[in-house]
Amino acid sequence: MTIAGLAAAVVLGAVIGALGRLLAPGRESMPIWLTIGAGIVAAFAGTGLAQLFGLAGDGWSLWATILQIVLAVVGVFLVAAFWPERTHR
């Protein structure tokens, strides 16, 4: 993977994380950097799963994108469940 490919994956991961946060049920108290991190992990995992199952080609793949978004929703939901609530003082 080139530097440009890695940078694109980080940007795509941030977008995927934001979509995951929008689609995840409930209110999340986790910081935005953690949402972006979950999105980056989901982007890589979704691409890997799509390639593993033969659903991804050389370019953009609808199935890979769907897997990335679903994994981002699950990831944001799980991280938010274990992230401590903010207390207002």
PyMOL CGO cylinders between C-alpha atoms (Angstrom):
from pymol import cmd
from pymol.cgo import CYLINDER

trace = [
    CYLINDER, 0.00, 0.00, 0.00, 1.32, 3.42, -0.95, 0.3, 1, 1, 1, 1, 1, 1,
    CYLINDER, 1.32, 3.42, -0.95, 1.25, 6.56, 1.18, 0.3, 1, 1, 1, 1, 1, 1,
    CYLINDER, 1.25, 6.56, 1.18, -1.59, 7.92, -0.97, 0.3, 1, 1, 1, 1, 1, 1,
    CYLINDER, -1.59, 7.92, -0.97, -3.54, 4.69, -0.48, 0.3, 1, 1, 1, 1, 1, 1,
    CYLINDER, -3.54, 4.69, -0.48, -2.99, 4.85, 3.27, 0.3, 1, 1, 1, 1, 1, 1,
    CYLINDER, -2.99, 4.85, 3.27, -4.10, 8.50, 3.38, 0.3, 1, 1, 1, 1, 1, 1,
    CYLINDER, -4.10, 8.50, 3.38, -7.20, 7.63, 1.36, 0.3, 1, 1, 1, 1, 1, 1,
    CYLINDER, -7.20, 7.63, 1.36, -7.96, 4.78, 3.78, 0.3, 1, 1, 1, 1, 1, 1,
    CYLINDER, -7.96, 4.78, 3.78, -7.72, 7.17, 6.75, 0.3, 1, 1, 1, 1, 1, 1,
    CYLINDER, -7.72, 7.17, 6.75, -10.04, 9.70, 5.09, 0.3, 1, 1, 1, 1, 1, 1,
    CYLINDER, -10.04, 9.70, 5.09, -12.47, 6.97, 4.07, 0.3, 1, 1, 1, 1, 1, 1,
    CYLINDER, -12.47, 6.97, 4.07, -12.28, 5.56, 7.60, 0.3, 1, 1, 1, 1, 1, 1,
    CYLINDER, -12.28, 5.56, 7.60, -13.22, 8.94, 9.04, 0.3, 1, 1, 1, 1, 1, 1,
    CYLINDER, -13.22, 8.94, 9.04, -16.24, 9.14, 6.75, 0.3, 1, 1, 1, 1, 1, 1,
    CYLINDER, -16.24, 9.14, 6.75, -17.21, 5.53, 7.51, 0.3, 1, 1, 1, 1, 1, 1,
    CYLINDER, -17.21, 5.53, 7.51, -16.87, 6.23, 11.25, 0.3, 1, 1, 1, 1, 1, 1,
    CYLINDER, -16.87, 6.23, 11.25, -19.12, 9.29, 10.96, 0.3, 1, 1, 1, 1, 1, 1,
    CYLINDER, -19.12, 9.29, 10.96, -21.71, 7.22, 9.09, 0.3, 1, 1, 1, 1, 1, 1,
    CYLINDER, -21.71, 7.22, 9.09, -21.45, 4.53, 11.74, 0.3, 1, 1, 1, 1, 1, 1,
    CYLINDER, -21.45, 4.53, 11.74, -22.03, 7.07, 14.46, 0.3, 1, 1, 1, 1, 1, 1,
    CYLINDER, -22.03, 7.07, 14.46, -25.07, 8.47, 12.67, 0.3, 1, 1, 1, 1, 1, 1,
    CYLINDER, -25.07, 8.47, 12.67, -26.57, 5.03, 12.12, 0.3, 1, 1, 1, 1, 1, 1,
    CYLINDER, -26.57, 5.03, 12.12, -25.76, 3.54, 15.54, 0.3, 1, 1, 1, 1, 1, 1,
    CYLINDER, -25.76, 3.54, 15.54, -28.72, 3.56, 17.91, 0.3, 1, 1, 1, 1, 1, 1,
    CYLINDER, -28.72, 3.56, 17.91, -28.63, 5.70, 21.02, 0.3, 1, 1, 1, 1, 1, 1,
    CYLINDER, -28.63, 5.70, 21.02, -26.47, 8.60, 22.06, 0.3, 1, 1, 1, 1, 1, 1,
    CYLINDER, -26.47, 8.60, 22.06, -22.74, 8.06, 22.11, 0.3, 1, 1, 1, 1, 1, 1,
    CYLINDER, -22.74, 8.06, 22.11, -20.54, 9.76, 24.68, 0.3, 1, 1, 1, 1, 1, 1,
    CYLINDER, -20.54, 9.76, 24.68, -17.27, 8.75, 23.05, 0.3, 1, 1, 1, 1, 1, 1,
    CYLINDER, -17.27, 8.75, 23.05, -14.94, 11.39, 21.56, 0.3, 1, 1, 1, 1, 1, 1,
    CYLINDER, -14.94, 11.39, 21.56, -14.70, 12.02, 17.85, 0.3, 1, 1, 1, 1, 1, 1,
    CYLINDER, -14.70, 12.02, 17.85, -11.15, 10.63, 17.62, 0.3, 1, 1, 1, 1, 1, 1,
    CYLINDER, -11.15, 10.63, 17.62, -12.46, 7.28, 18.85, 0.3, 1, 1, 1, 1, 1, 1,
    CYLINDER, -12.46, 7.28, 18.85, -15.27, 7.38, 16.29, 0.3, 1, 1, 1, 1, 1, 1,
    CYLINDER, -15.27, 7.38, 16.29, -12.71, 8.02, 13.53, 0.3, 1, 1, 1, 1, 1, 1,
    CYLINDER, -12.71, 8.02, 13.53, -10.55, 5.19, 14.86, 0.3, 1, 1, 1, 1, 1, 1,
    CYLINDER, -10.55, 5.19, 14.86, -13.49, 2.79, 14.81, 0.3, 1, 1, 1, 1, 1, 1,
    CYLINDER, -13.49, 2.79, 14.81, -14.22, 3.90, 11.25, 0.3, 1, 1, 1, 1, 1, 1,
    CYLINDER, -14.22, 3.90, 11.25, -10.64, 3.30, 10.12, 0.3, 1, 1, 1, 1, 1, 1,
    CYLINDER, -10.64, 3.30, 10.12, -10.64, -0.18, 11.65, 0.3, 1, 1, 1, 1, 1, 1,
    CYLINDER, -10.64, -0.18, 11.65, -14.05, -0.88, 10.04, 0.3, 1, 1, 1, 1, 1, 1,
    CYLINDER, -14.05, -0.88, 10.04, -12.80, 0.33, 6.64, 0.3, 1, 1, 1, 1, 1, 1,
    CYLINDER, -12.80, 0.33, 6.64, -9.81, -2.01, 6.72, 0.3, 1, 1, 1, 1, 1, 1,
    CYLINDER, -9.81, -2.01, 6.72, -11.85, -4.91, 8.12, 0.3, 1, 1, 1, 1, 1, 1,
    CYLINDER, -11.85, -4.91, 8.12, -14.66, -4.45, 5.60, 0.3, 1, 1, 1, 1, 1, 1,
    CYLINDER, -14.66, -4.45, 5.60, -12.22, -4.39, 2.70, 0.3, 1, 1, 1, 1, 1, 1,
    CYLINDER, -12.22, -4.39, 2.70, -10.46, -7.46, 4.05, 0.3, 1, 1, 1, 1, 1, 1,
    CYLINDER, -10.46, -7.46, 4.05, -13.71, -9.39, 4.46, 0.3, 1, 1, 1, 1, 1, 1,
    CYLINDER, -13.71, -9.39, 4.46, -14.89, -8.40, 1.00, 0.3, 1, 1, 1, 1, 1, 1,
    CYLINDER, -14.89, -8.40, 1.00, -11.61, -9.63, -0.49, 0.3, 1, 1, 1, 1, 1, 1,
    CYLINDER, -11.61, -9.63, -0.49, -11.75, -12.81, 1.58, 0.3, 1, 1, 1, 1, 1, 1,
    CYLINDER, -11.75, -12.81, 1.58, -15.20, -13.65, 0.23, 0.3, 1, 1, 1, 1, 1, 1,
    CYLINDER, -15.20, -13.65, 0.23, -14.34, -12.57, -3.33, 0.3, 1, 1, 1, 1, 1, 1,
    CYLINDER, -14.34, -12.57, -3.33, -16.74, -9.60, -3.29, 0.3, 1, 1, 1, 1, 1, 1,
    CYLINDER, -16.74, -9.60, -3.29, -14.16, -6.88, -4.01, 0.3, 1, 1, 1, 1, 1, 1,
    CYLINDER, -14.16, -6.88, -4.01, -12.40, -6.16, -7.26, 0.3, 1, 1, 1, 1, 1, 1,
    CYLINDER, -12.40, -6.16, -7.26, -9.52, -3.83, -8.03, 0.3, 1, 1, 1, 1, 1, 1,
    CYLINDER, -9.52, -3.83, -8.03, -11.55, -0.62, -7.72, 0.3, 1, 1, 1, 1, 1, 1,
    CYLINDER, -11.55, -0.62, -7.72, -14.51, 0.53, -5.71, 0.3, 1, 1, 1, 1, 1, 1,
    CYLINDER, -14.51, 0.53, -5.71, -16.89, -2.20, -4.56, 0.3, 1, 1, 1, 1, 1, 1,
    CYLINDER, -16.89, -2.20, -4.56, -20.45, -1.74, -3.34, 0.3, 1, 1, 1, 1, 1, 1,
    CYLINDER, -20.45, -1.74, -3.34, -20.20, -4.87, -1.18, 0.3, 1, 1, 1, 1, 1, 1,
    CYLINDER, -20.20, -4.87, -1.18, -16.99, -3.67, 0.46, 0.3, 1, 1, 1, 1, 1, 1,
    CYLINDER, -16.99, -3.67, 0.46, -18.61, -0.32, 1.24, 0.3, 1, 1, 1, 1, 1, 1,
    CYLINDER, -18.61, -0.32, 1.24, -21.70, -2.00, 2.72, 0.3, 1, 1, 1, 1, 1, 1,
    CYLINDER, -21.70, -2.00, 2.72, -19.50, -4.23, 4.88, 0.3, 1, 1, 1, 1, 1, 1,
    CYLINDER, -19.50, -4.23, 4.88, -17.47, -1.21, 6.01, 0.3, 1, 1, 1, 1, 1, 1,
    CYLINDER, -17.47, -1.21, 6.01, -20.58, 0.72, 7.05, 0.3, 1, 1, 1, 1, 1, 1,
    CYLINDER, -20.58, 0.72, 7.05, -22.11, -2.27, 8.86, 0.3, 1, 1, 1, 1, 1, 1,
    CYLINDER, -22.11, -2.27, 8.86, -18.84, -2.92, 10.70, 0.3, 1, 1, 1, 1, 1, 1,
    CYLINDER, -18.84, -2.92, 10.70, -18.57, 0.78, 11.59, 0.3, 1, 1, 1, 1, 1, 1,
    CYLINDER, -18.57, 0.78, 11.59, -22.09, 0.77, 13.08, 0.3, 1, 1, 1, 1, 1, 1,
    CYLINDER, -22.09, 0.77, 13.08, -21.27, -2.34, 15.10, 0.3, 1, 1, 1, 1, 1, 1,
    CYLINDER, -21.27, -2.34, 15.10, -17.87, -0.94, 16.12, 0.3, 1, 1, 1, 1, 1, 1,
    CYLINDER, -17.87, -0.94, 16.12, -19.25, 2.43, 17.22, 0.3, 1, 1, 1, 1, 1, 1,
    CYLINDER, -19.25, 2.43, 17.22, -22.05, 0.70, 19.14, 0.3, 1, 1, 1, 1, 1, 1,
    CYLINDER, -22.05, 0.70, 19.14, -19.62, -1.64, 20.93, 0.3, 1, 1, 1, 1, 1, 1,
    CYLINDER, -19.62, -1.64, 20.93, -17.07, 1.05, 21.74, 0.3, 1, 1, 1, 1, 1, 1,
    CYLINDER, -17.07, 1.05, 21.74, -19.81, 3.37, 23.01, 0.3, 1, 1, 1, 1, 1, 1,
    CYLINDER, -19.81, 3.37, 23.01, -21.15, 0.57, 25.21, 0.3, 1, 1, 1, 1, 1, 1,
    CYLINDER, -21.15, 0.57, 25.21, -17.78, 0.16, 26.93, 0.3, 1, 1, 1, 1, 1, 1,
    CYLINDER, -17.78, 0.16, 26.93, -16.71, 3.82, 26.90, 0.3, 1, 1, 1, 1, 1, 1,
    CYLINDER, -16.71, 3.82, 26.90, -17.42, 5.50, 30.27, 0.3, 1, 1, 1, 1, 1, 1,
    CYLINDER, -17.42, 5.50, 30.27, -20.18, 8.10, 30.37, 0.3, 1, 1, 1, 1, 1, 1,
    CYLINDER, -20.18, 8.10, 30.37, -19.18, 11.73, 30.75, 0.3, 1, 1, 1, 1, 1, 1,
    CYLINDER, -19.18, 11.73, 30.75, -20.18, 13.29, 34.03, 0.3, 1, 1, 1, 1, 1, 1,
    CYLINDER, -20.18, 13.29, 34.03, -21.33, 16.91, 34.03, 0.3, 1, 1, 1, 1, 1, 1,
    CYLINDER, -21.33, 16.91, 34.03, -20.01, 18.87, 36.98, 0.3, 1, 1, 1, 1, 1, 1,
]
cmd.load_cgo(trace, "trace")
